[in-house]
């Protein structure tokens, strides 16, 4: 009986224990459910309590769904790429997209490199050790020294992951290359579940990277080949164009995965990579003495491609009305890309046979493997439609020197494009300079803009004995600003040193080297003050040996021993005309590699056809439009855009992660502005074009007065005590009406060549008036010797309302400051013009 009682007691205890356990589980689940319900209802209650609209709830839910969908798509792409790397054959059989296949599947001249992948896999643990050492011993101290707020910056974990870098294909160039070099193109892919965590202890901030994908074409050049060991003088590594990059963030930077910010963050990373690894930037690893590889640190382009973007015919009409019942025309524009240089033409409204007559010039550093890529689009308010594409091998252009043809567009049923391509050789002597200046009409005009006669290549090496900044005995943060005319470039910042080393290359297109100067200024970025400057007339290079100067230049208005070491070379752009027979058919030799929608790249021969309406099959050379009004405005003149406006059609053609879909149009780019042409009136900045059109409408058969755009009154003086240029904007009079209600004018100013946002000055907006009064004072921190080399860019603009179309230019004036009266100052009325290049002073 006692045994039975014991068993009964044990059973009762077990039941009680299980009941208690069940009860505890239920309580925990109930509390969790209540917490979730409270978390969901609290925002609704708060909105009702505060009297806010229910739309905020819908907006939050929509944002949450968008974030989850975006992260889900990113995880799917990561899993698909990992599956391809782990079992390539199985992944292909399961139906991988064509754009995800390795390059050797598409290109017969690209070979597999499994032996190389096995070698990299075996070396991967040691490569990871090197990367971790690089992060902790090089990057971490550099970040700490960049700013006092980052003094507690550190990497808490650096794990690159177990998945090694993979080389999907290797292409070796054996034709059209120097005998003393070997050129390899590596199709690389890295899909890693890496963990890189960092923190800033001072602000309790933690962030990191959870996974990263990089896909691109990396070029490896082994040169020069030598007769002694190790047989190769140096190794140069760079990307031909921006690689495709995708990052999953963790910690505080997880906010960068929010749609809209993820493209921005990836673009910033791409820009950092471009500063070091995208052509023309490169990493050079010397294998022999510095003397033998000195020429590699000063790369000279193989040539310059001048592109005459003339016209198109028989394009598709993409605009429709009444829900597609009525077909309209298109608003075509072109996107031109040579390597990492992007140009965009002006939009021609309502035309299937647009005429652009625009001219662009692009540097070609590595023509084996580079193509001229052109895509046409129809501009729409939401998403731009594709009108066709074209790819031309630059090797064939170099052989022919001059091509003037009609090309059939790819990937569309119809459409033709008229191009004139000129391959300009870089000549190290000035024997042909006078002829080149005559051909581009630079021997008579006094402008600094137009077709280029020569190319200036500048290698910025280092500086010595720079003075301290505003604080005595403090090392500055030096950077160098270089300008030729209104074209300006800037070096990287070197922190806390008076003997900086830059080792950077820059190039400038020169209109007339006999008249133009190179101006160089060293500035302290921290205190925004000048550390010295120098001015070099380009005519000095014309009489130098090999038109090259390699020396230390003494800086003016600097320390007694402050010098700047640079190597400068001038090269004349010469078009070599080849003698050919009249029946020479050069078009049959031009290869046009085309990338289809499935991502397959094939070689297609160009098809030369006569212009519709022309009975002759030969096309006469087209002369660029070069009238007296063919100089673009100074303000909107810019370098080629550095972000590709084309969506990601495949890995071979993608260069930006701003777009996330395979059918993205250029409308997704944050900045979509036409690139000013250098020789055509029709390609002037759109604001100037619209202003000239308004002037013609105002004239309408009558004679306009001396100041058709009105005038602006300015007071300009330099304060020696404050070391600042003071500009007072008083008023404007007789402005043109931008709408029926008049204009909403304001004044914007830059001190050229500085056009950064921090250097912009703006007045308030005066509503509905043609004679606004501002009486506002502005200043620029600049010394008197420096300001006398600058130009004040003043533009009167119409503001308009939010999302209003009534925004535009009302007039401009460029005021030269090289006057001895600047210290005393003056007050004058200035005539406004379309581009500001011919101002009339009214006393």
Steps between C-alpha positions, in 0.01 A plus 500: 500500500781731579642445148169583344477815712849604402424452134178699539686780670762504227231506235323787674825695528574441133156617402536810714842573350375456145199718576727768641724479197205524268366789701834686478521450124150628451571808712814581301318457169208709624733779609680492164168516315388793714829680436467454124141619505597801711785585264261491204221697663716761671584694178132498401397629842776761497392628159140526617601666825713757318234557237719394210389346172462124460717534188805487725411140592467407135828672420680311778352167387599572141855586604522181707382283210743679266795441733417130544455454127829674424691292755330183372605572141856570613511172697365313197771639275763410760374140528490464122855626464621268780329206332677583175839509671447178696368283218522672165369214288198432721415869518511530121274199458249651741466796268731783597441829316736567212639811665619288797698256287881526494661689215653192331147377414438805280842593363702242308822698556452487880644190663417319821755521780411220742862448588519862605181471707643194677818694574304795640290264712812344648650845570177652631572462876828687452333764284248550782787550745648766273163678467449501876850640548427767238181606681655514845846641424430729205134598471424529872785745579417704189137537606599595854735769377249647253286666768507547876145364525626168361786462749328197661421330169593131487416177321361250749479214250643443154388173340501490121321164497578152380387549140802603291516741210411327174634571151227414250714547192836626372566676172856553375558765232749397234418753226539879492712502816858598569752216478636597841174454687242234580135602544253278687131560565365311802124461546487496879214425740508515877192390693595485865317465828757724658472669838676832543394678818619839620421731785567852622516466878476873557147510356394139579454442130523152346466410135622249248463296184330161498553395140638650182489423128745638244491418127710665234778481244845553644789568265849384592794637301847350529749756370769558408629154416874490568785261438588457867316338784217532591440561124222752581577854609166583663143386547208742436146418617179694433134461402405600147178646638323519834426151632157389614484508879230400749537526878286379791553727799466424871476705816442871461585483129206262454309822426692512172301197381184711490385535138625831367802502730644165391579628152654816643723309743617257233574792267717665765694175539537481121636853489761409761600195297513712185748738661749215527409213268290616203671617182691735473585435868700186565712319754858444386713243678871542410706186463825676405662831585305826496696636204371229268135546588491879527312519169218284641419767759442746216258322263438681172172418320521291185295761319196729506170405338306794359134403462274698268150399613315624194151363442270197492221390268204264500482463879208336673213712624461419869259775609132401489174679574148393599630184668696390195234563237695787347873455436726801525868567456793487743721741694835338424836557663823300503726364770861455387756307700871442447631301793412695811417824317131569451346766274132579452360692208225757494139381471333570164126535553243325279726358231575163342788648300683713758804709417739562788821619326695460823869431553666326796860405573598196705833366622592145404757339727452133416338444164534117497176395665340846496207596281303808415152432640200705395141459614198701392202565726164672480463745788183449704383645833514164677719249316702556183442255215782321319549597133809298407869451569831481321849376591809573289842346556757776558780291349333527160444873548871544569585314180264705284576835673180655357154346472193682374210256467141404564478211746201272549382491862496170686226346715222693323302433180615817328709811537830639370760725656742732321841531665831653408790359699853641499798328662745769612861402553704660779806664344799593725602798283342826388569462127132452417357738762440795265311279255290350781416847634392608153284188451309558824494881450691566819758721330264799471244488782591596854283242676637233732228247412435301187665210320829400657832541326709329766490302821670595826606206721602588855654270760478651847776344709558678832570824684768606744529753782144627478417775750273437796134581482338784691623348826873531561693172531204296376522275198246579225269269305629585150325449171581633153260679265600513134321697230538586133251769403170406660585130531610409851602178674595420855732252667430284804552642848809400695447542873731655760817540294708775342674256265208324329537231235214470250623300198189584296442554128283767337417591141370821340374554146668815367344726238805715423823438695655820366252708699396293801667456840508228763419641844582290807411585858577306819232550766445398859169317504451542874531879510413576134811713448763508226840339562650619174437512128675509165411582141657322203437629145444198276711667235805405711426134430508563125872584523592230755663169412233250398251771611548372855601666828600285798623708792429660835316829461544782750168610650409869518353659815625203699800400709852585380575136414149380415505299178258284303631210293310433179552343161312676221477391139321658204392291201359637174184324376564413138264327257708284268327478165569179312519479124235259371363400166155636407342152526639434849222356718619566853159434653527126436792485743326664794394246760198571710477274805138499605360387832157352454225499757608152607843637585686331216775699335563435131708667234302656220639681199373853452261560219553822318188634336419820321288762661134450413427733219854485366572297195875471553634227730800702606461751781684829475690618804289719724637834614415589860286806558741772608328837488578815689259393770636151535668537836321335790421688817760503771275411791354177369816381331608185681701185481338176382253356745649226720187295549356274235141586416438164341330222695675176583449291192776259592813483708719582204331833435403606849703765671277640771280362772274802502254286308368178647299353215598364163276742315578824678508807283713810528218670686611319813824694515498776758658750259410477132639806325625530143876513457589827325641447153822681415422614147130532427248773569216251534677328789535803724372448854123471496455808720691715250309343212165583658616856573600556138165363389324747729706783352392403150138491612533842663659647188228370265600730217591799717842629598593439861686763701858498612418291808223258395540284813524787745776612733634429847669744740797370701752642743829310499799565722769308687543554875867468591423501873256211475687341207168450321335595175178687577219504241183701557203414278289816486228451244400401148297688243309422181517122539303284258167352611521125550122457513180706478543596866853629444806338655615384844868597469794425726877533451750212519879556512816287470864606520639298209652252463356389837149368433450292811178531694690660788621773264152598379330821616127573450269792569140474613223464241300808397148404399329617180725788402724600212691758705598321820692669781726271708762715679674191634871467574710184450867423553754246378808412707780565253818707495549796264771334281284191469173679424661687212533164324135415552175580319171587671214303345165675561173352375147635540252213513126452529403300805148376429304292749536143623495258203446800274621505141553876513863470605786618289769751418418870464852615417867476593808714536865396548700769679877488471674595825849571364470871573725726706186685620375191684638618835301826478198334342234621256124504450376441144210379290575193285308383195367145530567264206416141417837355602667795671798503265442845350384728783452872445573726795256785552634786709 
